[in-house]
Amino acid sequence: MITAFVLIKTNVDRIPEAAQEISEIEGISEVYSVTGEWDLIAVARVSQHEALADVIADKLSKVDGVQATTTHISFRAYSKHDLDAAFSLGFEH
C-alpha cells in the first residue's frame, strides 16, 4: 500500500464542498480541513505508484475550487502501536 499526503489550497468559499468531493474519490481515505498555509490535507492510499497520478492529477486536482496541491509520499509509518509491538517482541504478557 502506498500512502501519500496531499496538501490542498482551495477557494475559500469552496472548502467544505471541495473536501466532500475529494473524499468521494476512490483512493482517498480521509480529508482534513486544517489551519495554516493549506486549506485541506487528503490522505491517498493506493496499491500502485502509478495510481497516484489517476487519483491526484486526474481527479483531485480537477475538483472545482482546487487551486494548488503538493504531494508527500510516505516511506514508512510509525505509530505507538508499531513501537509497542517492536519493544515487546519475545516477551509474554
HUTAPE-V401562 format. One record per pair of residues at least 12 apart in sequence whose ideal C-beta (glycine too) atoms are under 10 Angstrom apart, sorted by the first residue. I is the first residue (numbers start at 1). J is the second residue. D is the distance in Angstrom with one decimal. If there is no record, write none. Layout:
# HUTAPE-V401562
I,J,D / I,J,D
This chain:
# HUTAPE-V401562
1,45,5.7 / 1,46,7.5 / 1,47,6.4 / 1,48,9.8 / 1,74,9.8 / 1,77,9.5 / 2,27,9.8 / 2,44,8.0 / 2,45,7.2 / 2,46,5.3 / 2,47,7.2 / 2,48,7.1 / 2,49,5.8 / 2,50,9.7 / 2,51,7.6 / 2,52,6.8 / 2,73,6.8 / 2,74,7.9 / 3,29,8.4 / 3,43,6.7 / 3,44,7.1 / 3,45,5.3 / 3,46,8.4 / 3,52,10.0 / 3,72,9.5 / 3,73,7.5 / 3,74,4.5 / 3,75,9.5 / 3,76,9.7 / 3,77,7.0 / 4,27,9.4 / 4,28,9.9 / 4,42,8.6 / 4,43,7.6 / 4,44,4.5 / 4,45,8.0 / 4,46,7.8 / 4,49,9.5 / 4,52,5.8 / 4,55,8.3 / 4,56,7.3 / 4,71,5.3 / 4,72,6.5 / 4,73,4.8 / 4,74,6.8 / 5,30,9.8 / 5,32,9.8 / 5,41,6.0 / 5,42,7.5 / 5,43,6.1 / 5,44,7.8 / 5,70,9.2 / 5,71,7.2 / 5,72,4.6 / 5,73,8.1 / 5,74,7.0 / 6,22,8.5 / 6,28,8.2 / 6,31,9.0 / 6,38,9.4 / 6,40,8.2 / 6,41,6.9 / 6,42,4.4 / 6,43,7.7 / 6,44,6.0 / 6,52,9.2 / 6,55,8.6 / 6,56,6.0 / 6,60,6.4 / 6,61,9.0 / 6,66,9.9 / 6,69,5.5 / 6,70,7.5 / 6,71,5.1 / 6,72,7.9 / 6,73,10.0 / 7,34,8.5 / 7,36,9.3 / 7,37,8.0 / 7,38,4.2 / 7,39,8.8 / 7,40,7.8 / 7,41,5.7 / 7,42,8.4 / 7,68,8.6 / 7,69,6.6 / 7,70,4.9 / 7,71,7.7 / 7,72,7.5 / 8,22,7.3 / 8,31,8.4 / 8,32,9.9 / 8,33,9.9 / 8,34,9.4 / 8,38,6.2 / 8,39,6.1 / 8,40,4.2 / 8,41,7.0 / 8,42,6.3 / 8,56,9.8 / 8,60,7.5 / 8,61,8.7 / 8,63,8.7 / 8,65,9.4 / 8,66,6.0 / 8,67,8.3 / 8,68,7.5 / 8,69,5.2 / 8,70,8.5 / 8,71,9.7 / 9,37,7.9 / 9,38,6.0 / 9,39,5.7 / 9,40,8.2 / 9,65,9.5 / 9,66,7.5 / 9,67,4.6 / 9,68,4.4 / 9,69,7.5 / 9,70,9.0 / 10,22,9.2 / 10,33,9.6 / 10,38,9.0 / 10,39,4.7 / 10,40,6.3 / 10,63,8.2 / 10,64,9.1 / 10,65,4.6 / 10,66,5.6 / 10,67,6.1 / 10,68,8.8 / 10,69,9.8 / 11,39,8.8 / 11,64,8.4 / 11,65,4.3 / 11,66,8.3 / 11,67,6.6 / 12,39,7.6 / 12,65,9.0 / 13,65,7.8 / 14,39,9.1 / 14,63,8.6 / 14,64,6.5 / 14,65,3.0 / 14,66,8.3 / 14,67,9.4 / 15,33,6.2 / 15,39,5.3 / 15,40,6.8 / 15,65,7.5 / 16,33,7.8 / 16,40,9.8 / 16,65,9.8 / 17,63,8.7 / 17,64,7.4 / 17,65,6.6 / 18,31,8.7 / 18,33,9.7 / 18,39,7.9 / 18,40,6.8 / 18,42,9.9 / 18,60,9.4 / 18,63,5.4 / 18,64,7.0 / 18,65,4.3 / 18,66,6.0 / 18,67,9.6 / 19,31,4.8 / 19,32,8.2 / 19,33,6.1 / 19,39,8.4 / 19,40,5.5 / 19,41,9.9 / 19,42,8.4 / 19,63,9.3 / 19,65,9.5 / 20,63,9.5 / 21,59,9.4 / 21,60,8.9 / 21,62,9.8 / 21,63,4.8 / 21,64,7.3 / 21,65,8.4 / 21,66,9.0 / 22,40,6.9 / 22,42,5.4 / 22,44,9.7 / 22,55,9.8 / 22,59,8.5 / 22,60,5.7 / 22,61,9.9 / 22,63,5.7 / 22,65,9.7 / 22,66,7.8 / 23,40,9.6 / 23,42,7.8 / 24,59,9.7 / 24,63,9.6 / 25,42,8.3 / 25,44,8.5 / 25,54,9.4 / 25,55,6.2 / 25,56,9.1 / 25,58,9.7 / 25,59,4.9 / 25,60,6.0 / 25,62,10.0 / 25,63,7.9 / 26,46,9.2 / 26,51,9.4 / 26,54,8.8 / 26,55,7.4 / 26,59,8.2 / 27,42,9.6 / 27,43,9.8 / 27,44,5.5 / 27,45,6.7 / 27,46,5.0 / 27,47,9.2 / 27,51,6.3 / 27,52,8.0 / 27,54,7.2 / 27,55,3.8 / 27,56,8.5 / 27,59,8.0 / 27,60,8.8 / 28,42,5.3 / 28,43,7.0 / 28,44,5.6 / 28,45,8.0 / 28,46,9.5 / 28,55,6.6 / 28,56,9.1 / 28,59,8.5 / 28,60,7.0 / 29,42,8.4 / 29,43,5.0 / 29,44,7.3 / 29,45,4.8 / 29,46,9.8 / 30,42,7.0 / 30,43,4.4 / 30,44,9.3 / 30,45,8.9 / 31,43,7.6 / 31,60,9.6 / 38,68,8.8 / 38,69,9.0 / 38,70,8.2 / 39,65,9.2 / 39,66,9.3 / 39,67,8.8 / 39,68,9.8 / 40,60,9.9 / 40,65,9.9 / 40,66,8.7 / 40,69,9.3 / 41,72,9.6 / 42,55,9.0 / 42,56,8.5 / 42,60,6.6 / 42,69,8.6 / 42,71,9.3 / 43,74,9.4 / 44,56,6.4 / 44,60,7.8 / 44,71,7.9 / 44,73,9.1 / 45,74,9.8 / 49,73,8.2 / 52,71,7.3 / 52,73,7.5 / 55,71,9.8 / 56,69,6.7 / 56,71,5.9 / 57,69,8.8 / 57,71,9.3
